Amino acid sequence: MRAKILSAVIAGLAGLSIAASAVAETSFPRAELDDEHEKVEVSAGGITARVLAEPQISGGATEVVPLLEVIVDGRTVLRTEGVSAGSDWRQGAAEIAEMDPGNGTPEVVFSSYSGGAHCCTRVIVASADKAGKWTAHMIGDWDGGGDYLEDADGDGTGELVIIDNRFLYAFDCYACSAAPLKILAIRDGKPVDVTRDKRFEKKHRTWIKAMEGWAADRNGEFAAGFYAGWVAQKSLVGEGKDAWQAMLAAYEKAPQDEGYDICRTGQPMESCKPEDQVSVPFPDALKAFLDEAGYRF
């Protein structure tokens, strides 16, 4: 029961921010650990994915670590660890999906959660090469509670649909921040950014509507965190310039902001010399941020 309660808490926290959940419900075979099960498994396409909760000693304390086993023809071909969320929380999920058409074998997506309100879900993709050798590929640690696997364009092949975490806290609080989608495909076990592929335009426009619906509840006040993500997301469908002008029109009606720090040399702030740090109005800071993040229009 504890895992279900904590999952509900995480979902509630995620619901506070338009940035926190980027995906629809998955239709891929899935198995997930909970407090009632120490072992779960799912099978599809001749592959069985088994997730186990294994107690381990770390720093003198016991913690529960989720483990993935991939079984083919009755033989365990891969075993890999996820990330622990603490001493007694059984968590971790496996999904089986065709993600890499080049190898002829479905992939296994293994997700585990480190705990905390905002971070992080670790995603590992297990895949076989053309010779049948299985490897676990660390894909990334991302904000939110997981469920990133989705057939984003309806072609039967799964992608990982996340949000660009760089936008969280960049101009506003976490719950006040919007972030554009990122879509990753798997090729030869590695993530490939396919966000700007035209086949995902419908997905991007659906996300824009979700962003705008969230912003409509803010009673017309200017929200820097929203406009940062919204302009970036609009640029993904070729409407960045129009979105920029709409942002400027709204900004002109808003109270003057206190300024945002940027680096005049274009370097990240953490590596910027003090003499190169300047405070500029939100539009200037946003333009610098978007350019550095690759959202140019």
Secondary structure, DSSP 8 states (H G I E B T S, - for coil): -HHHHHHHHHHHHHTT-TTS-------S-EEE-BTTBSEEEEEETTEEEEEEEEEEEETTEEEEEEEEEEEETTEEEEEEE-----SS----EEEEE---TTSSS-EEEEEEE--SSS--EEEEEEEE-TTS-EEEEEEEEESSS---EE-TTSSS--EEEEE-GGGTTTSS-GGG----EEEEEEETTEEEE-TT-GGGHHHHHHHHHHHHHHHHTTTT---HHHHHHHHHHHHTTT-HHHHHHHHHHHHHHS-----EEEETTS--GGG--GGGEEEE-HHHHHHHHHHHHT---
